[in-house]
Amino acid sequence: MDTREDSVSGDVGSWRHYGPSDLPKPLTAALEAFAERGYDGTSIREIASRAGLSVPGLYHHYPSKQALLVSLTTTVLRDLLARSRQALAEAGPTPSERFDAVVESLLRFHMFRRDQAFVASTEMRSMEPDARRAFVALRDEQQQMIDAIVEEGVASGTFGTPFPKDASRAVTTMCVAVASWYRPDGALSPDEIVHRYLLVARSAVGAS
């Protein structure tokens, strides 16, 4: 797989392409520290040091550790949503094709952006109330994308699950969990993982 692209370019299939993250240095430093030590265990001084900045220099761009967390997690979810929207736009017209595309996008994101996805998922607890509400709204937008496809599939007889919302949330949870165990040097390649998990996801929604 070509991994030279580091963001969604709009080219056909570019939602599948991942390269090195293009986060600004302060956010890259925050990501590394939060992934290793957690939000509460990380000091602003440590983030500044990792970014090659003085503490005042870091504050010039991000006024607090909370601001770093919010900017990082917002960037992560917007990237995920952009990739999912593109995958959906390029998919075929049937619920099965649309479902496979969005699930594959979720899986690849949680493999190739696993640290970003892991921090965004686990550190929601560290967000202040307004930031948490905004984060949840973005996360819900991603979930609603899958909910709508599954409900459409059930209505058309393509999917047989009697519990469409429960099934779609189970599929999302399964995909998100990949970030907690995937390793590039693991026994299965990304394409093999996508193949296996699509089979499981289709089973969850009762695909015909």
Secondary structure, DSSP 8 states (H G I E B T S, - for coil): ------S--SSTTGGG---S----HHHHHHHHHHHHH-STT--HHHHHHHHT--HHHHHHH-SSHHHHHHHHHHHHHHHHHHHHHHHHHHS-SSHHHHHHHHHHHHHHHHHHTHHHHHHHHHGGGGS-HHHHHHHHHHHHHHHHHHHHHHHHHHHHTSB--S-HHHHHHHHHHHHHHGGGT--TTSSS-HHHHHHHHHHHHHHHHTB-
